[in-house]
Amino acid sequence: MTASKVETLRWRNNQLEMIDQRVLPAAFKYIAYDSAQSVATGIRDMVVRGAPAIGVAAAYGVALEAIQLSRQRLQDFSTNLTKGIETLAQSRPTAVNLFWALERMKKKWQSIETEMPNTIADELLNEAHAIMNEDIAINRTMGAYGAELLKEGDRVLTHCNAGALATAGHGTALGVFRSAVEAGKNISVIADEPRPFLQGARLTAWEMVQENIPVTLISDNMAGFMMNTGEIDAVVVGTDRVAANGDVANKIGTYMVAVLASRHNIPFYVACPLSTIDMSINDGKAIPIEERPVDEVKGFRDYHWAAEGVSIRNPAFDVTPAELVTGLITEQGVIKSPDKSKLVALFDL
Ligand code: MRU
């Protein structure tokens, strides 16, 4: 099975199953989830990760909770489902798709709130299925727009994993690469690691290798060298939240790559579904940045190489200012040099 055919999340036997991305590529296994609390734990612990995939998981978390509660009286059902949604909202702070998906599920619920709990649960499950299917369609549309930006022979750097594994399928940044290859373009991918969670080395490299898309792995500190030697023609990354002025939050280290790309006149593109744009936040300074456990920086899994007693920081995301972004690749087309007026126009506000 190729990676793009892999179902990152799937609905089986009235449960949500998610690939355990913590153990890929050494092991490939699904874990089953049956409640909002369990899905929230799966998101926090990085079983599922990547902004759109987190949103889809959260939507199913709401539906699962509604199914669990569907024998309760309407008032208890409503109180407890609200608690479940709050638990999901606390799982991870940066990817706005989580909050976007929860808002959409709440809106669906509000439209049918006087129905019987089991009817509400059925409708919420249908809404979660819709969010999942729409995500794949959006990624395909973005992929087609993004593929047009790449030239024959381009060597394209990506940071972290914005692939099928970070979405319901096809991927955002990796969706651009897949669509370019499907269109017959001869491109190759350069994946950096990135430290500390190694989504590039473990997940992006795995996805590209599965599909025979040429991929070269570099460590995070090699991007400047490769740009300076003329071995990188473009950068395409994903994002967790874009502010109203076009500032982009993405995996820690993205800012470093963007600064280097600007210095070397290399285009820096961000693949970004509209659900990742947060018009309620003026600029990147207001985007909440997750701090993850320090053990992730001490070493990898149980093997720690850092000196005991050293103080450690682990911000999981950084913000790239809009001025460094060549274009946002969205399902509505490519927004070149994004700024507030262009994003306002995009949402027709
Ligand atoms: O901490 P992660 O693995 O959830 O971070 C993922 C990223 O930073 C991705 O680039 C981003 O979510 C976009 S995924 C299409």
Residues whose N, C-alpha, C, O or C-beta is under 5 A from the ligand:
A	BS01	MRU	R49 G50 A51 P52 H159 C160 N161 A162 G163 A166 T172 Q199 G238 T239 D240 N250 K251
